[in-house]
Amino acid sequence: MSKLAVMRLDRLLANMGYGSRKDIQQLARLGAVTLDGVDIPKPDMRIAVTPDLSTRLIIDGEPLDPPPGMALMLHKPLGVTCSHKEAGALVYDLLPTRWRGRNPAISTIGRLDKDTSGLLLMTDDGDLLHRVIAPRHHVAKRYRVTLERPLKGDETEIFAAGTLLLEGEEKPLQPATLEVLGEKQAWLTLTEGRYHQVRRMFAATGNHVAALHRDRVGGLDLPDDLPAGEFRILGEAELAAIFAAS
């Protein structure tokens, strides 16, 4: 969290999805809430919400979920939508059920469409969210693109020029970097995130994206050992890495 918060323990736990305040009070009466190894029978005490709280506070035998100010990386699989409301499988279904009741809510930092896989950042920290997506911070995102047809050879120059105008838009795209891997594969690095931007960029050159995978945001890479559908809480070093390459 950007600012140190102090709040009632029962309110904190209720906001983190552990149940109503009455539920929290019942847990405490049963001896299921401990702080630094000491039972907390009355959870109306005020407590500083710090990152280390998840190692100090035990709820019903389990460490506290990450407190507010949490950020995570998710290896988004194909077929899953970055939405709270759309039909079908959602990225929020891949998180613990209790987290759906958190306040502030967890949101995706930007979006990957249903047919795109890879690194997706999520947070309940509004300041962090806006810092990553704000154009002025120039946080780059890298995608591995597989195309239906071979590259023509002029795409690198077109994307780097900063003059490409997408259909239906009046403002040209910012310069983007294309690294060719093969006749139908390339890395594409962007510093903005318009609607279906990668697919529309290649459509503007007469091609079609067959597969799309994001592996990097800023200086943070998707780990090889994080399987599709799994997530990992980000530490301070990983959060700093996002902005290190800006």
C-alpha positions as CSV (number, residue, x, y, z in Angstrom):
1,M,0.0,0.0,0.0
2,S,1.2,3.5,-0.8
3,K,0.1,4.7,2.7
4,L,0.3,2.9,6.0
5,A,-3.3,2.1,7.0
6,V,-4.5,1.4,10.5
7,M,-7.9,-0.2,10.9
8,R,-10.0,-2.5,13.0
9,L,-9.0,-6.1,12.6
10,D,-12.6,-7.3,12.1
11,R,-13.1,-4.7,9.4
12,L,-9.8,-5.7,7.6
13,L,-10.7,-9.3,7.6
14,A,-14.3,-8.7,6.4
15,N,-12.8,-6.5,3.6
16,M,-10.5,-9.3,2.6
17,G,-13.4,-11.7,2.1
18,Y,-13.2,-13.8,5.3
19,G,-16.9,-13.2,6.1
20,S,-19.0,-10.6,7.9
21,R,-17.8,-8.9,11.0
22,K,-20.0,-11.3,13.0
23,D,-18.3,-14.2,11.2
24,I,-14.9,-12.8,12.2
25,Q,-16.0,-12.3,15.8
26,Q,-17.1,-15.9,16.0
27,L,-13.8,-17.1,14.7
28,A,-12.0,-15.0,17.3
29,R,-14.2,-16.4,20.1
30,L,-13.2,-19.9,19.0
31,G,-9.5,-19.0,19.2
32,A,-9.0,-19.1,15.5
33,V,-7.5,-15.7,15.1
34,T,-3.9,-15.2,16.4
35,L,-1.4,-12.4,15.9
36,D,2.3,-13.1,16.6
37,G,1.2,-16.4,18.2
38,V,-1.2,-14.8,20.6
39,D,-5.0,-15.4,20.5
40,I,-7.1,-12.3,19.6
41,P,-10.4,-13.0,21.3
42,K,-11.9,-9.6,20.5
43,P,-11.0,-8.6,16.9
44,D,-12.1,-4.9,17.3
45,M,-8.5,-4.0,18.0
46,R,-6.8,-1.6,15.6
47,I,-3.9,-2.9,13.6
48,A,-1.4,-1.5,11.1
49,V,-1.8,-3.0,7.7
50,T,1.7,-3.9,6.6
51,P,3.0,-6.4,4.0
52,D,4.4,-8.7,6.8
53,L,1.0,-9.1,8.3
54,S,0.4,-12.2,6.2
55,T,3.3,-13.9,8.1
56,R,2.1,-12.7,11.6
57,L,-1.7,-13.2,11.5
58,I,-3.2,-16.6,11.4
59,I,-6.8,-17.2,10.6
60,D,-8.4,-20.6,11.3
61,G,-4.9,-22.2,11.1
62,E,-3.9,-20.6,7.8
63,P,-1.7,-17.5,7.2
64,L,-3.5,-14.3,6.3
65,D,-4.1,-13.8,2.6
66,P,-1.9,-11.0,1.1
67,P,-3.2,-7.7,2.7
68,P,-4.5,-4.7,0.7
69,G,-1.8,-3.4,-1.7
70,M,-1.4,-6.8,-3.2
71,A,-0.1,-7.4,-6.8
72,L,0.2,-10.7,-8.6
73,M,1.2,-12.1,-11.9
74,L,-1.1,-14.6,-13.6
75,H,-0.1,-16.9,-16.5
76,K,-3.4,-16.4,-18.4
77,P,-4.4,-19.4,-20.4
78,L,-6.3,-19.2,-23.7
79,G,-10.1,-19.2,-23.6
80,V,-10.3,-17.1,-20.4
81,T,-11.7,-13.6,-20.4
82,C,-10.4,-10.5,-18.4
83,S,-13.8,-9.5,-17.1
84,H,-16.0,-9.7,-14.0
85,K,-19.3,-10.0,-16.0
86,E,-18.9,-11.8,-19.3
87,A,-20.2,-15.4,-19.8
88,G,-17.7,-18.3,-19.7
89,A,-14.4,-18.7,-17.9
90,L,-13.0,-15.6,-16.3
91,V,-9.5,-14.8,-15.0
92,Y,-11.0,-14.2,-11.6
93,D,-12.1,-17.8,-11.4
94,L,-8.4,-18.8,-11.3
95,L,-8.0,-17.0,-8.0
96,P,-9.1,-18.2,-4.5
97,T,-12.9,-17.9,-4.2
98,R,-12.6,-15.8,-1.1
99,W,-10.8,-13.1,-3.0
100,R,-13.9,-12.2,-4.9
101,G,-15.2,-10.6,-1.7
102,R,-12.2,-8.3,-1.3
103,N,-12.7,-4.6,-0.9
104,P,-10.9,-2.9,-2.6
105,A,-11.5,-5.4,-5.4
106,I,-8.8,-7.0,-7.4
107,S,-8.6,-5.8,-11.0
108,T,-6.5,-6.7,-14.1
109,I,-3.8,-4.2,-15.1
110,G,-4.8,-3.8,-18.7
111,R,-6.4,-6.8,-20.5
112,L,-5.5,-9.7,-22.7
113,D,-8.2,-10.9,-25.0
114,K,-9.8,-14.3,-24.8
115,D,-7.5,-15.7,-27.5
116,T,-4.3,-14.3,-26.0
117,S,-2.2,-16.1,-23.4
118,G,0.6,-15.0,-21.1
119,L,1.6,-12.5,-18.5
120,L,-1.3,-10.7,-16.8
121,L,-0.8,-8.4,-13.8
122,M,-3.6,-8.0,-11.3
123,T,-3.8,-5.7,-8.2
124,D,-6.1,-4.1,-5.7
125,D,-3.8,-1.0,-5.6
126,G,-5.3,1.7,-7.9
127,D,-2.2,3.8,-7.8
128,L,-0.1,0.9,-9.1
129,L,-2.7,0.0,-11.8
130,H,-2.7,3.6,-13.2
131,R,1.1,3.8,-13.0
132,V,1.5,0.7,-15.2
133,I,-1.1,1.6,-17.8
134,A,-0.5,5.4,-18.0
135,P,1.1,6.2,-21.4
136,R,3.5,8.8,-19.8
137,H,5.3,6.0,-17.9
138,H,6.1,4.1,-21.2
139,V,5.9,0.6,-19.6
140,A,6.6,-1.7,-22.6
141,K,4.7,-5.0,-23.2
142,R,6.3,-7.7,-25.4
143,Y,4.3,-10.2,-27.4
144,R,5.3,-13.3,-29.3
145,V,3.2,-13.2,-32.5
146,T,2.5,-16.1,-34.9
147,L,1.0,-15.1,-38.2
148,E,-1.1,-16.8,-40.8
149,R,1.0,-15.5,-43.7
150,P,4.7,-14.8,-44.1
151,L,5.9,-11.3,-43.2
152,K,6.4,-9.1,-46.2
153,G,9.6,-7.5,-44.8
154,D,8.5,-3.9,-44.4
155,E,6.6,-4.4,-41.1
156,T,9.6,-3.4,-38.9
157,E,9.9,0.0,-40.6
158,I,6.2,0.6,-40.6
159,F,5.7,-0.2,-36.9
160,A,8.8,1.9,-35.9
161,A,7.8,5.0,-37.8
162,G,5.1,6.2,-35.4
163,T,2.8,7.0,-38.2
164,L,0.7,3.9,-38.5
165,L,-3.0,4.8,-38.3
166,L,-5.4,2.0,-37.3
167,E,-8.8,1.7,-38.9
168,G,-11.4,4.0,-37.2
169,E,-8.8,6.0,-35.3
170,E,-7.4,9.5,-35.9
171,K,-4.3,9.3,-33.8
172,P,-1.2,7.4,-35.1
173,L,0.3,4.7,-33.0
174,Q,3.4,5.2,-30.9
175,P,6.6,3.6,-32.4
176,A,6.7,-0.1,-31.8
177,T,9.6,-2.6,-32.1
178,L,9.4,-5.7,-34.2
179,E,12.0,-8.5,-34.0
180,V,11.6,-11.1,-36.7
181,L,12.0,-14.7,-35.5
182,G,11.0,-16.4,-38.7
183,E,8.8,-15.9,-41.7
184,K,5.6,-16.2,-39.7
185,Q,6.9,-15.3,-36.1
186,A,8.1,-12.2,-34.4
187,W,8.4,-10.4,-31.1
188,L,6.4,-7.1,-31.0
189,T,7.1,-4.6,-28.2
190,L,4.5,-1.8,-27.5
191,T,4.4,1.1,-25.1
192,E,0.6,1.6,-25.4
193,G,-2.4,-0.7,-25.2
194,R,-5.2,0.1,-27.6
195,Y,-8.1,-2.2,-28.2
196,H,-6.8,-5.4,-29.9
197,Q,-3.8,-3.4,-31.0
198,V,-1.4,-6.1,-32.0
199,R,-4.0,-7.9,-34.1
200,R,-5.1,-4.6,-35.8
201,M,-1.5,-3.6,-36.5
202,F,-0.9,-6.7,-38.5
203,A,-4.3,-6.5,-40.1
204,A,-3.2,-3.0,-41.4
205,T,-0.3,-4.7,-43.1
206,G,-2.5,-7.3,-44.7
207,N,-1.8,-10.2,-42.3
208,H,-3.7,-12.0,-39.6
209,V,-2.5,-13.0,-36.1
210,A,-3.0,-16.8,-35.6
211,A,-1.6,-16.9,-32.0
212,L,-0.6,-14.3,-29.5
213,H,1.3,-14.6,-26.2
214,R,2.6,-11.9,-23.9
215,D,5.8,-12.7,-22.0
216,R,7.0,-9.4,-20.6
217,V,5.7,-6.2,-19.0
218,G,8.3,-3.6,-18.4
219,G,11.3,-5.5,-17.1
220,L,9.2,-8.3,-15.6
221,D,9.3,-11.6,-17.4
222,L,6.7,-14.4,-17.2
223,P,8.7,-17.2,-15.4
224,D,9.2,-20.5,-17.2
225,D,8.1,-22.4,-14.0
226,L,4.7,-20.6,-13.8
227,P,2.2,-22.9,-15.6
228,A,-0.8,-21.6,-17.5
229,G,-3.7,-20.9,-15.0
230,E,-1.4,-20.4,-12.0
231,F,-0.5,-17.1,-10.3
232,R,2.3,-15.7,-8.0
233,I,2.3,-12.8,-5.6
234,L,4.8,-10.1,-6.6
235,G,7.4,-8.9,-4.2
236,E,9.0,-5.5,-4.0
237,A,11.9,-6.5,-6.4
238,E,9.4,-7.8,-9.0
239,L,7.3,-4.7,-8.8
240,A,10.4,-2.5,-9.2
241,A,11.3,-4.6,-12.3
242,I,8.2,-3.6,-14.1
243,F,9.4,0.0,-14.2
244,A,13.1,-0.6,-14.5
245,A,13.0,-0.7,-18.3
246,S,10.7,2.3,-18.7
